[in-house]
Amino acid sequence: MVELDIKVAVFDPVLFVFLNKPRNRVKILYWERNGFCLWLKRLESERFKTSPAVTDEAIVLTVQELNWLLDGFDLWRNRPHQVLTPRYVA
């Protein structure tokens, strides 16, 4: 089901993160050597912060962004400064 809906091979080294509608539970699914692993975190009184734009599209996060999401930071409203690439100085 994951492979068909998100169009990513489930055996690739990626994590699939799912939130329930009330956003108080997160499930992380991944393949490890010889089987699937399912990790679950349930919040007692808080909610996970999600994108303000509700879409069915998959969102790609870095490891650091996933950790921030799990720690309760709002990734869409509290963005860090943009990374600049230095150019050649004449």
Number of C-alpha atoms within 10 A of each C-alpha: 7 11 10 9 10 14 10 12 11 18 14 10 9 12 19 17 18 14 16 10 7 8 15 16 17 17 15 14 17 18 16 11 8 6 9 11 12 13 10 12 12 13 12 8 6 11 15 19 19 16 11 8 7 7 8 8 8 12 10 11 13 8 10 9 14 16 12 14 16 16 11 14 16 16 16 11 11 8 8 7 6 6 6 6 6 6 6 5 4 3
